[in-house]
Amino acid sequence: MLILVGTYSEKLGHVSGKGSGLYVLDVDDETLKVRDDDSSTIETKAQLGPDTSTAGGHAGMRNPTYLIAHDDGNNSDDKKVQIYVVDERGDGPGSLRALTLDKSTGKLSPLGSPLGIQPAMEAAACCHVMVTPDGEYVMAANYLCGSIVAVGRNKTDGSLIEDDVNYCSLPPHDDVDITYPGPNAARQEGSHAHMVVYSGGTKSATILVPDLGSDVIWSMPYLGRLGAGEGPIG
């Protein structure tokens, strides 16, 4: 089986990164040991890191920290699987990227262009990503600027739809009674989204967002794809 590993390459306030990009590990199903000899055909070197560039001329990722694999059965090539990864940046907007993984070689290839996250912000620290079960959206949490983003997904090839991007800043409603800073003033000067999770619920689907800065878990209705100009989060 293949295991994908994301890393930090930079020294930030909470981590001293020493990685060089994304790694694909070939693990024996029985012994759970990483195959690192000639019996493996999988690429084991770091991929798409800060010192690399893609065929499309896009720079590599400085901190490809969180990723998720997705296969909704629409992929015509069963040797490949779609990967979505965030490039977590503390000094800029960061980005969300779609990739394909060739399961026979372990090679990762960009799928379309990287999408800047919350580009108006000086720092977003995009830290978590997930795909909605209906395959319509890729959603990411932005830690530093306290928001989530929903990006439309092309269900034919898995690429990101650049003109279907919807942001939701936290708190999600103006009538929420929360004041900042919180008890831990150094870390709770504002909202900090840690992750974004889909919940099917008993009556309707919701999006859950743990917020360290507010000491709450926000719950917002998931509306799915509605039409031009309308976001998926109620």
C-alpha positions in Angstrom: 0.0 0.0 0.0 1.0 3.6 -0.5 1.2 6.2 2.2 1.5 9.9 1.4 3.3 12.2 3.8 3.1 16.0 3.9 5.8 18.1 5.5 7.0 21.5 6.6 10.2 22.8 5.0 10.2 26.1 6.9 10.8 27.1 10.5 7.6 28.7 11.7 6.4 29.8 15.1 5.1 26.3 16.0 7.4 24.0 14.1 10.9 23.7 12.8 10.3 22.2 9.4 13.0 20.0 7.8 10.9 18.3 5.1 11.4 18.8 1.3 8.0 18.3 -0.1 5.6 15.4 -0.4 6.7 11.8 0.1 5.1 8.6 -1.1 6.0 5.5 1.0 5.6 2.0 -0.3 4.5 0.0 2.7 4.3 -3.9 2.9 0.7 -4.8 3.7 1.8 -7.6 6.1 4.9 -6.4 7.9 3.9 -2.7 7.7 7.6 -1.9 6.9 8.6 0.6 4.3 10.0 -1.0 1.2 13.3 0.7 0.4 15.1 -1.9 -1.7 15.0 -2.9 -5.3 11.7 -4.7 -4.9 9.9 -1.4 -5.0 9.2 0.6 -8.1 7.8 3.6 -6.2 9.4 7.0 -6.3 10.6 7.6 -2.7 12.3 11.0 -3.1 10.5 14.2 -2.0 8.2 15.6 -4.7 6.9 19.1 -5.5 8.8 20.7 -2.7 10.2 24.3 -2.4 13.1 23.6 -4.7 11.1 22.2 -7.6 8.9 23.6 -10.4 6.2 21.9 -12.4 5.9 21.5 -16.1 3.4 24.4 -16.1 6.0 26.7 -14.6 4.4 26.7 -11.1 6.7 26.9 -8.1 6.9 24.0 -5.7 5.2 24.0 -2.3 7.0 25.3 0.7 4.8 23.6 3.3 2.6 20.9 1.8 1.3 19.9 5.2 -2.2 18.4 4.9 -3.5 16.3 2.1 -6.4 14.0 1.2 -6.8 11.3 -1.4 -10.2 11.1 -3.2 -11.7 8.6 -5.6 -15.3 8.9 -6.5 -15.3 6.3 -9.2 -15.3 8.8 -12.0 -11.6 8.4 -12.8 -11.2 6.6 -16.2 -7.7 5.5 -15.2 -7.8 3.1 -12.2 -4.0 3.4 -11.8 -4.4 7.1 -10.7 -6.0 8.8 -7.8 -6.7 12.4 -7.1 -4.9 14.2 -4.3 -5.7 17.6 -2.7 -3.1 19.4 -0.7 -2.6 22.7 1.1 0.5 24.7 1.0 0.5 26.2 4.5 2.1 29.7 4.6 2.6 32.0 7.5 3.7 34.9 5.3 1.3 34.8 2.5 -2.0 33.4 1.3 -0.8 29.9 0.6 -2.5 27.7 -1.9 -4.7 24.7 -2.5 -3.6 22.3 -5.2 -5.0 19.3 -7.0 -2.7 16.5 -8.0 -2.8 13.0 -9.5 -1.0 10.1 -8.0 0.2 7.3 -10.3 -0.2 4.2 -8.0 2.2 2.2 -10.1 5.1 4.6 -9.8 4.3 6.9 -6.9 4.7 9.9 -9.1 2.7 13.0 -8.2 1.6 15.4 -11.0 -0.1 18.7 -10.8 -3.8 18.8 -12.0 -4.4 22.3 -13.2 -3.0 25.5 -11.6 -2.6 26.1 -7.9 -5.4 28.2 -6.4 -4.4 31.1 -4.0 -6.2 30.9 -0.7 -7.7 34.1 0.7 -5.4 36.2 -1.6 -6.3 39.5 0.1 -4.8 38.3 3.4 -1.2 38.8 4.3 -1.2 35.3 5.9 -3.8 32.6 5.8 -1.9 29.4 7.0 -4.3 27.1 5.2 -4.0 24.0 7.4 -6.7 21.4 6.5 -8.6 20.2 3.4 -11.4 17.8 2.7 -13.7 16.8 -0.2 -17.5 16.8 0.3 -19.0 13.3 -0.2 -21.0 14.5 -3.3 -17.6 15.4 -4.9 -18.8 18.9 -5.7 -16.5 20.9 -3.5 -13.0 20.9 -2.0 -13.0 22.8 1.3 -10.1 24.1 3.3 -9.6 25.8 6.7 -7.4 28.9 7.0 -5.9 29.1 10.5 -4.4 32.6 10.7 -7.1 34.6 9.0 -10.0 32.5 10.6 -12.0 31.4 7.5 -12.9 28.5 5.4 -13.0 28.3 1.6 -15.1 26.1 -0.7 -13.7 25.5 -4.2 -15.8 23.9 -6.9 -14.4 20.6 -8.2 -14.6 19.3 -11.7 -16.1 15.9 -11.3 -14.8 14.8 -14.7 -11.1 15.1 -14.0 -10.9 16.3 -10.4 -9.4 19.7 -11.1 -10.3 22.8 -9.2 -12.8 25.3 -10.7 -11.1 28.7 -10.4 -14.2 30.8 -10.9 -16.2 28.9 -8.2 -14.6 30.0 -5.0 -16.6 30.9 -1.9 -15.2 32.2 1.4 -16.8 32.2 4.8 -15.1 34.2 7.6 -15.5 33.3 11.2 -17.7 33.9 13.2 -20.1 33.0 10.3 -22.9 35.3 11.5 -22.8 38.9 12.7 -25.1 38.3 15.6 -22.7 35.9 17.4 -21.8 37.2 20.9 -18.0 36.6 21.0 -15.4 39.1 22.1 -11.6 38.9 21.6 -9.1 38.3 23.0 -10.1 35.1 24.7 -8.7 33.6 28.0 -5.4 32.9 26.2 -4.8 36.3 24.7 -1.7 35.3 22.8 -3.6 32.6 20.9 -7.1 33.9 20.9 -6.9 37.4 19.5 -9.3 36.3 16.8 -10.8 33.3 15.0 -8.5 30.4 14.1 -10.1 27.6 12.0 -8.3 24.3 12.7 -10.1 22.1 10.2 -13.3 21.7 8.2 -15.4 18.6 8.5 -18.6 17.4 6.7 -21.3 15.9 8.8 -24.3 14.1 7.3 -26.5 14.8 10.3 -29.9 13.2 10.9 -32.0 15.8 9.1 -29.5 17.9 7.0 -25.9 18.1 6.1 -23.6 20.5 8.0 -20.1 21.8 7.8 -18.3 21.7 11.2 -15.3 24.0 11.9 -13.3 23.8 15.2 -12.2 27.4 16.1 -9.3 27.7 18.6 -9.6 31.4 18.8 -13.3 31.3 19.8 -13.3 28.1 21.8 -16.3 26.8 19.8 -17.1 24.4 17.0 -19.1 26.3 14.3 -21.9 24.4 12.5 -23.1 25.7 9.1 -25.6 24.1 6.7 -24.1 22.5 3.6 -26.3 23.4 0.7 -24.4 21.7 -2.1 -24.2 23.2 -5.6 -27.0 25.8 -6.1 -26.0 27.8 -9.1 -23.9 30.8 -10.3 -23.1 33.2 -7.5 -24.5 31.1 -4.7 -22.1 29.4 -2.3 -22.6 25.9 -0.7 -22.5 27.1 2.9 -25.6 28.6 4.5 
